[in-house]
Amino acid sequence: MGKQATEMLKGTLEGIVLAILSERPAYGYEITAWLRDQGFSDIAEGTIYALLVRIEQRGLVDVQKVPSDKGPPRKVYSLNAQGQEYLQEFWRTWSFLAERLERLRKGGR
């Protein structure tokens, strides 16, 4: 992924993670692995963990500690009602921007 794509991704990564969590609860490594499987190979695990802390602090997710066979309990994140509202606003904003950008790409028509 080039620098421009990386910068664009920074602005949308929170919405992407919330969209993932809207499908099912997940822990940090699962989210990172899914993103990498989708072609976002440059995303560091630390980036996802920092983002998860931020969205937890903002009250957008619920967190449950689940026992792990390989060490300490895992924090499993699930989207709550406040997070769902935030995600809906993200999609509205995304649609607005995508429509305007497409219009610009086609010469302003």
N, C-alpha and C positions, 0 to 999 in steps of 0.2 A: 504494500500500500504506500502510495506517495505521500509527501508532506501535506499537500492540499487535502487529500482524502482523510488523513489523520486529523487535521484541524476541523474538518466538517464533522467527523465522527464525534469529536469531543463535545460538540454542541447538541448531539442527538443521543448520546450513549445512555443517558438517564432514561429517556423515553423508551429506548430499545430494551433496557433491562426491565423496566416496568411492564412492557408488553410481554416479555418472556414470562415474568411472574404472574401475569394475568391468565396464562395458560395452565400453570401448575406451580406449586411451591418448589423451591430449589435452594441449594446452598451455593456459595461462591464459586467453587471449582466447577460445579455442573454448568453454571452460567458461562463461565470462561470457556469451557470445553465446547458448549453449544455454539458460542460466537465464533470460535476457531473453526468448527465444522462448517459454519456458514461463510467462511472466507475471511473473517476478521482476524487474521493470523498475528497481527502486530499488537494485539491487546494484551497487556501484562495482567497477571492475576492481581497484582497490587492495585491496579487501577480499578478493577471491579470491586475489590474489598473496600477500598476507600469510598467508592460510590455507594455501596451497600450501607456503610456506616452513616453517610449523609442522608440517605433516604429513610433510614431507620430513625435518625434524630429528628427528621421533619415529620415523622408520624405517617409515612406513606405505606409502610409495610408492618406486618406482625412478624415476630421472630419466635421460633420455638427451638430449644436445644434438644437435639436428637442424639442418642448414644451412637458412637462410631466404633467399628471393629479395629480401626487403625489410629487410636489416640484419643484425644479429648472429644467431647461432644461437638457435633456440627451445629452451626446456626442455620436453620432452614427458614427462608424468607417467603412470606406469602403476601400478596397484594390485599390490602384492606379497603374499606369503602372510600376513605380519603385518597388513597393511592389510585383507586379506580377513577375517581373524579379528575384527579390530576392527569391520568393517562388519557381520558377523554378530551381534556383540554389540549394535551400534546398533539393528539390526532387532528383536532380542529385546526390548530396552528400549522401543523405539517401540511394539511390539505391546502390551506390558504397560501402558504409559501410555495408549495409545489405548483399550484395553478399559476401564480404570478411568474415564477421562474420559467415555466413552460411557455407562457405568453411572451416573455422576453426572448427566449430562445428562438421563437418563431417570428421574431422581428416586431414585437409589440402588438401583434394583432389580437 
